[in-house]
């Protein structure tokens, strides 16, 4: 019974760790924000939004991109020279 409980808890913990890793990766990836900025530029050129709406959206998106880059820079400074840091893992399962 204890073995079964520890397997269930271990499985749940593994799943939650994977979710946390995916969320962390998404929070530190600015490519989606850059794509959204490019889409806003296209909407401006097509006349779907005004210049003011574009500027407001641009300021918002650039602020978020800047915050992501500052987080990345500060996390790089936290790692001392010569220290190894694991930032992710690829896991595959092939079973019945």
N, C-alpha and C positions, 0 to 999 in steps of 0.2 A: 504494500500500500504506500509506504514512504517513497519507494522507487518511482511508482506511478505519479505521485504528487510532484516529485522533483523533476520528472520528465515534462509534465504539463507546465510547471512554472518555468522551466528552462526554455520550453518552446515559446511560451508567451513572452518571456524576456527577449528572446532572439527576435521575435516579430516586432516588438516595441523598439528594440535597438535599430532594426532596419528602417522603421518609420522615422525615428529620430535622425538617422543618417540622411535619409532622403529629404527631410524637411530642412536640415542644416545645409545640404547641398543646394536646395532651391533658394534658400534665403541668401546664399552667398554667390548666386549666379545672376549676373546683370544682363545676360543676353536677351531674356524675355523683355526686360525694360527697354533695351535698345531697339528691339523689334517694335515695341509699342510706340516709341518715339518716331521711328521711321513711318509707321502707319499714320501717325498724327500729321506728319509732314505731307504725306500723300493726300490726306483728307483736306488739308489746308490748300494744297495745289488744285484739288478738284473743286474747291469752293464749298465743301461740306461743313467746315467750321470757320469761324472768323479768326482774324489775327490775334485778337485778345484771348479767345478760348485756347488757341494754340500756345500762346506764351504762358498761360496759366498751367496748362498740361505739361509743357516743356520744363518749366521751373520745378514742378512736382517730380517728374521723372528724373531729371538731372540731380535733384536732391537725393532721391533714393539711390541712384547709381553712385553718387559721391559717398553716401553712407556705407554702401557695400564695399567700396574700394578702401575706405578708411578702416573698416573692420578687418579687411584682408591685410592691410599694411600693419595694423597693430598686432594681429596674430602672428605675422612673420617676425616682428620684432621680439615677441615673447619667446620664440624658439632660439635658444642659445646656439652658438656655432658649435658644430660637432654633435649636437643632440639630434637624435632621430625622432620623428613624429609620424605616427600612422594616421592618415587622414581618411581612409576608407578601405573597404574590402569587397572583393567580388566573390560571391558565393553561388555555387550551382549544386543542384541536387538531382541525381538520377536514380530513381528507385521505383519499386513496383507500386 
